[in-house]
């Protein structure tokens, strides 16, 4: 079973899209869906869960849409994933080998650490992408 399903990937993608929206104007679901290639119906379900968890707010009306409800620096990636997936399952069970159990424990700790990044921290990956694109052109 994968560490993160499409539910988590799409949810994190939508949250980063909202994070990049620096207009202070709500983003409509059709705009988020278009920018992220997430099916609109599925996106609605994910955004509803994230709204109930308090990470985003929704505004009704023709000029309505979705906005982050918290500072992106205070929204951890692991919290988004746990909200949508129910858990951050890295490894299911121990094995019979004590050596591998030590390895899996270390792997779990290192993996959990990367999920401690905030939504705002994803900009460092945007910078890496921009450098890569400029390098390859």
TORKE-916393 format. One record per residue: residue in one letter; x, y, z of N, C-alpha, C in turn. Coordinates in Angstrom, 1 decimal. Example, Ala and Ser with C-alpha at 12.3 -4.5 7.8 and 13.67 -1.06 7.14 Angstrom:
2
REC  A  13.2  -5.7  7.8  12.3  -4.5  7.8  13.2  -3.3  7.8 .
REC  S  12.8  -2.2  7.1  13.7  -1.1  7.1  12.9  0.0  7.9 .
This chain:
137
REC  X  0.8  -1.2  0.0  0.0  0.0  0.0  0.9  1.2  0.0 .
REC  X  0.6  2.2  -0.8  1.4  3.4  -0.9  1.3  4.2  0.4 .
REC  X  2.3  5.0  0.6  2.3  5.9  1.8  1.2  6.9  1.7 .
REC  X  1.1  7.5  0.6  0.0  8.5  0.4  -0.8  8.1  -0.8 .
REC  X  -2.1  8.1  -0.7  -3.0  7.8  -1.8  -3.3  9.1  -2.6 .
REC  X  -4.0  9.0  -3.7  -4.4  10.2  -4.5  -5.1  11.2  -3.6 .
REC  X  -5.9  10.7  -2.6  -6.6  11.6  -1.7  -5.6  12.6  -1.1 .
REC  X  -4.5  12.1  -0.5  -3.5  12.9  0.1  -2.7  13.8  -0.9 .
REC  X  -2.4  13.2  -2.0  -1.7  13.9  -3.1  -2.5  15.1  -3.6 .
REC  X  -3.7  14.8  -3.9  -4.6  15.8  -4.5  -4.9  16.9  -3.4 .
REC  X  -5.1  16.5  -2.2  -5.4  17.4  -1.1  -4.2  18.4  -0.9 .
REC  X  -3.0  17.8  -0.8  -1.8  18.6  -0.7  -1.6  19.5  -1.9 .
REC  X  -1.9  19.0  -3.1  -1.8  19.8  -4.3  -2.8  21.0  -4.2 .
REC  X  -4.0  20.8  -3.8  -5.0  21.8  -3.7  -4.6  22.9  -2.6 .
REC  X  -4.1  22.4  -1.5  -3.6  23.3  -0.5  -2.5  24.2  -0.9 .
REC  X  -1.5  23.6  -1.7  -0.4  24.4  -2.2  -0.9  25.4  -3.2 .
REC  X  -1.9  25.0  -4.0  -2.5  26.0  -5.0  -3.1  27.2  -4.2 .
REC  X  -3.8  26.9  -3.1  -4.4  28.0  -2.3  -3.3  28.8  -1.7 .
REC  X  -2.2  28.1  -1.3  -1.1  28.8  -0.7  -0.4  29.8  -1.7 .
REC  X  -0.4  29.4  -2.9  0.2  30.3  -4.0  -0.7  31.4  -4.3 .
REC  X  -1.9  31.4  -4.0  -2.9  32.4  -4.3  -2.6  33.6  -3.3 .
REC  X  -1.9  34.6  -3.8  -1.5  35.7  -2.9  -2.4  36.9  -3.2 .
REC  X  -3.6  36.7  -3.8  -4.4  37.8  -4.1  -5.4  38.2  -2.9 .
REC  X  -5.5  37.4  -1.9  -6.4  37.5  -0.8  -7.9  37.4  -1.3 .
REC  X  -8.1  37.0  -2.6  -9.4  36.7  -3.1  -9.6  35.2  -3.1 .
REC  X  -10.8  34.8  -2.8  -11.1  33.4  -2.8  -10.9  32.8  -4.2 .
REC  X  -10.4  31.5  -4.2  -10.3  30.8  -5.4  -11.5  29.9  -5.6 .
REC  X  -12.1  30.0  -6.8  -13.2  29.2  -7.0  -12.8  27.7  -7.3 .
REC  X  -13.6  26.8  -7.0  -13.3  25.4  -7.2  -12.9  25.0  -8.6 .
REC  X  -13.6  25.7  -9.6  -13.3  25.4  -11.0  -11.9  25.9  -11.4 .
REC  X  -11.4  27.0  -10.7  -10.1  27.5  -11.0  -9.0  26.5  -10.4 .
REC  X  -9.3  26.1  -9.1  -8.4  25.1  -8.5  -8.3  23.9  -9.3 .
REC  X  -9.4  23.4  -9.7  -9.5  22.1  -10.5  -8.7  22.3  -11.8 .
REC  X  -8.9  23.4  -12.5  -8.2  23.6  -13.7  -6.7  23.7  -13.6 .
REC  X  -6.3  24.4  -12.5  -4.9  24.6  -12.3  -4.1  23.4  -11.8 .
REC  X  -4.9  22.5  -11.2  -4.3  21.3  -10.6  -4.6  20.0  -11.3 .
REC  X  -5.5  20.0  -12.2  -6.0  18.8  -12.9  -6.6  17.8  -12.0 .
REC  X  -7.3  18.3  -10.9  -8.0  17.5  -10.0  -9.5  17.5  -10.4 .
REC  X  -10.1  16.3  -10.5  -11.5  16.3  -10.9  -12.3  17.2  -9.9 .
REC  X  -13.2  18.0  -10.4  -14.0  18.9  -9.6  -14.8  18.3  -8.4 .
REC  X  -15.5  17.2  -8.7  -16.3  16.5  -7.7  -15.4  15.9  -6.6 .
REC  X  -14.3  15.4  -7.0  -13.3  14.8  -6.0  -12.7  16.0  -5.1 .
REC  X  -12.4  17.0  -5.8  -11.8  18.2  -5.1  -12.8  18.8  -4.1 .
REC  X  -14.1  18.8  -4.4  -15.1  19.3  -3.5  -15.0  18.5  -2.2 .
REC  X  -15.0  17.2  -2.3  -14.9  16.3  -1.1  -13.7  16.6  -0.3 .
REC  X  -12.6  16.7  -0.9  -11.3  17.0  -0.2  -11.3  18.3  0.5 .
REC  X  -11.8  19.4  -0.2  -11.8  20.7  0.3  -12.8  20.8  1.5 .
REC  X  -13.9  20.0  1.4  -14.9  19.9  2.5  -14.2  19.4  3.8 .
REC  X  -13.4  18.3  3.7  -12.7  17.8  4.8  -11.7  18.7  5.4 .
REC  X  -11.0  19.4  4.5  -10.0  20.4  5.0  -10.6  21.6  5.6 .
REC  X  -11.8  22.0  5.1  -12.6  23.1  5.7  -13.0  22.7  7.1 .
REC  X  -13.6  21.5  7.3  -14.0  21.0  8.6  -12.9  20.9  9.6 .
REC  X  -11.7  20.7  9.1  -10.5  20.6  10.0  -10.0  22.0  10.3 .
REC  X  -10.5  23.0  9.6  -10.1  24.4  10.0  -8.9  24.9  9.2 .
REC  X  -8.4  24.2  8.1  -7.3  24.7  7.4  -7.7  25.7  6.3 .
REC  X  -8.9  25.6  5.8  -9.4  26.5  4.8  -10.8  27.0  5.2 .
REC  X  -11.2  28.1  4.6  -12.5  28.6  4.8  -13.2  28.7  3.4 .
REC  X  -14.5  28.6  3.4  -15.2  28.8  2.1  -16.1  30.0  2.2 .
REC  X  -16.2  30.7  1.1  -17.0  31.9  1.1  -18.1  31.7  0.0 .
REC  X  -19.3  31.8  0.3  -20.4  31.6  -0.7  -20.6  32.8  -1.6 .
REC  X  -21.3  32.6  -2.7  -21.7  33.6  -3.6  -20.9  33.6  -4.9 .
REC  X  -21.2  34.5  -5.7  -20.6  34.5  -7.1  -19.1  34.9  -7.0 .
REC  X  -18.7  35.6  -6.0  -17.3  36.0  -5.9  -16.7  35.1  -4.8 .
REC  X  -17.4  34.1  -4.4  -16.9  33.2  -3.3  -15.9  32.2  -3.8 .
REC  X  -15.5  31.3  -2.9  -14.5  30.3  -3.2  -13.8  29.9  -1.9 .
REC  X  -12.5  29.5  -2.0  -11.8  29.0  -0.9  -10.5  29.8  -0.6 .
REC  X  -10.2  29.9  0.6  -9.0  30.6  1.1  -8.4  29.8  2.2 .
REC  X  -7.1  29.9  2.4  -6.5  29.3  3.5  -7.0  30.0  4.8 .
REC  X  -7.2  29.3  5.8  -7.7  29.8  7.1  -6.6  30.1  8.1 .
REC  X  -5.4  29.6  7.8  -4.3  29.7  8.7  -3.1  30.2  7.9 .
REC  X  -2.1  30.6  8.6  -0.8  31.0  8.0  -0.2  29.7  7.4 .
REC  X  0.3  29.7  6.2  0.9  28.5  5.6  2.1  28.0  6.4 .
REC  X  2.7  28.8  7.2  3.8  28.4  8.0  3.4  27.5  9.2 .
REC  X  2.1  27.6  9.5  1.6  26.8  10.6  0.8  25.6  10.2 .
REC  X  0.7  25.4  8.9  0.0  24.2  8.4  1.1  23.1  8.0 .
REC  X  1.2  22.1  8.8  2.2  21.0  8.5  1.6  20.0  7.4 .
REC  X  2.5  19.6  6.6  2.1  18.6  5.6  1.5  17.4  6.2 .
REC  X  2.1  16.9  7.3  1.6  15.7  7.9  0.2  15.9  8.4 .
REC  X  -0.2  17.1  8.9  -1.6  17.4  9.3  -2.6  17.3  8.2 .
REC  X  -2.2  17.8  7.0  -3.0  17.7  5.8  -3.2  16.2  5.5 .
REC  X  -2.1  15.5  5.4  -2.2  14.1  5.1  -3.1  13.3  6.1 .
REC  X  -2.9  13.5  7.3  -3.6  12.8  8.4  -5.1  13.2  8.3 .
REC  X  -5.4  14.5  8.0  -6.8  14.9  7.9  -7.5  14.1  6.7 .
REC  X  -6.8  13.9  5.6  -7.4  13.3  4.5  -7.3  11.8  4.5 .
REC  X  -6.2  11.3  5.0  -5.9  9.8  4.9  -6.3  9.1  6.2 .
REC  X  -6.4  9.9  7.3  -6.8  9.3  8.6  -5.6  8.9  9.4 .
REC  X  -4.4  8.8  8.8  -3.2  8.4  9.4  -2.0  8.6  8.5 .
REC  X  -0.8  8.7  9.1  0.4  8.7  8.3  1.1  7.4  8.5 .
REC  X  0.6  6.4  7.7  1.1  5.0  7.9  2.4  4.8  7.1 .
REC  X  3.5  4.6  7.8  4.7  4.5  7.1  5.1  3.0  7.0 .
REC  X  4.9  2.3  8.1  5.1  0.8  8.1  4.1  0.2  8.9 .
REC  X  3.5  -0.9  8.5  2.4  -1.5  9.2  2.8  -2.3  10.4 .
REC  X  3.8  -3.1  10.3  4.1  -4.0  11.4  5.6  -4.3  11.5 .
REC  X  6.0  -4.9  12.6  7.4  -5.3  12.8  7.6  -6.6  12.0 .
REC  X  8.8  -6.9  11.7  9.2  -8.2  11.1  9.9  -9.0  12.1 .
REC  X  10.3  -10.2  11.7  11.0  -11.1  12.6  12.5  -10.8  12.8 .
REC  X  13.0  -10.0  11.9  14.5  -9.6  11.9  14.7  -8.4  12.8 .
REC  X  15.4  -8.5  13.9  15.7  -7.3  14.7  16.5  -6.2  13.9 .
REC  X  17.4  -6.7  13.0  18.2  -5.7  12.2  17.3  -4.9  11.3 .
REC  X  16.3  -5.6  10.7  15.4  -4.9  9.8  14.4  -4.0  10.6 .
REC  X  14.1  -4.4  11.8  13.2  -3.6  12.6  13.9  -2.3  13.0 .
REC  X  15.2  -2.3  13.3  16.0  -1.1  13.5  16.0  -0.2  12.3 .
REC  X  16.3  -0.9  11.1  16.3  -0.1  9.9  14.9  0.5  9.6 .
REC  X  13.8  -0.2  9.8  12.5  0.3  9.6  12.1  1.4  10.6 .
REC  X  12.6  1.3  11.8  12.4  2.4  12.8  13.1  3.7  12.3 .
REC  X  14.3  3.5  11.9  15.1  4.7  11.4  14.4  5.3  10.2 .
REC  X  14.0  4.5  9.3  13.3  4.9  8.1  12.1  5.7  8.4 .
REC  X  11.3  5.2  9.4  10.1  5.8  9.8  10.3  7.2  10.4 .
REC  X  11.4  7.3  11.3  11.7  8.6  11.9  12.1  9.6  10.8 .
REC  X  12.9  9.2  9.9  13.4  10.1  8.8  12.3  10.5  7.9 .
REC  X  11.4  9.6  7.6  10.2  9.9  6.8  9.3  10.9  7.5 .
REC  X  9.0  10.6  8.7  8.2  11.5  9.5  8.7  12.9  9.5 .
REC  X  10.0  13.0  9.6  10.7  14.4  9.7  10.4  15.2  8.4 .
REC  X  10.4  14.6  7.3  10.1  15.4  6.1  8.6  15.9  6.0 .
REC  X  7.7  15.1  6.7  6.3  15.5  6.7  6.1  16.6  7.8 .
REC  X  7.1  16.9  8.5  7.0  18.0  9.5  7.2  19.4  8.8 .
REC  X  7.5  19.4  7.5  7.6  20.6  6.7  6.2  21.3  6.7 .
REC  X  6.2  22.6  6.6  5.0  23.4  6.5  4.6  23.5  5.0 .
REC  X  3.3  23.9  4.8  2.9  24.2  3.5  3.8  25.3  2.9 .
REC  X  4.2  26.3  3.6  5.0  27.4  3.2  6.4  26.8  2.7 .
REC  X  6.9  25.8  3.4  8.2  25.2  3.1  8.2  24.6  1.7 .
REC  X  7.1  24.3  1.1  7.0  23.8  -0.3  7.6  24.7  -1.3 .
REC  X  7.7  26.0  -1.0  8.3  27.0  -1.9  9.7  26.7  -2.2 .
REC  X  10.4  26.0  -1.3  11.8  25.6  -1.5  11.9  24.6  -2.7 .
REC  X  10.9  23.8  -2.8  10.8  22.9  -4.0  10.4  23.6  -5.3 .
REC  X  9.6  24.7  -5.1  9.3  25.5  -6.3  10.6  26.2  -6.8 .
REC  X  11.5  26.6  -5.9  12.8  27.2  -6.2  13.6  26.2  -6.9 .
REC  X  13.7  25.0  -6.4  14.5  23.9  -7.0  14.0  23.6  -8.5 .
REC  X  12.7  23.6  -8.6  12.1  23.4  -9.9  12.4  24.5  -10.9 .
REC  X  12.3  25.7  -10.4  12.7  26.9  -11.3  14.1  26.8  -11.7 .
REC  X  15.0  26.4  -10.8  16.5  26.3  -11.1  16.7  25.2  -12.2 .
REC  X  15.9  24.1  -12.0  16.1  23.0  -12.9  15.6  23.4  -14.3 .
REC  X  14.4  24.1  -14.4  13.9  24.6  -15.7  14.9  25.5  -16.3 .
REC  X  15.4  26.5  -15.6  16.3  27.4  -16.1  17.6  26.8  -16.6 .
REC  X  18.0  25.7  -15.9  19.2  25.0  -16.3  19.1  24.2  -17.6 .
REC  X  17.9  23.6  -17.8  17.6  22.8  -18.9  17.3  23.6  -20.2 .
REC  X  17.0  24.8  -20.0  16.6  25.6  -21.2  17.8  26.2  -21.9 .
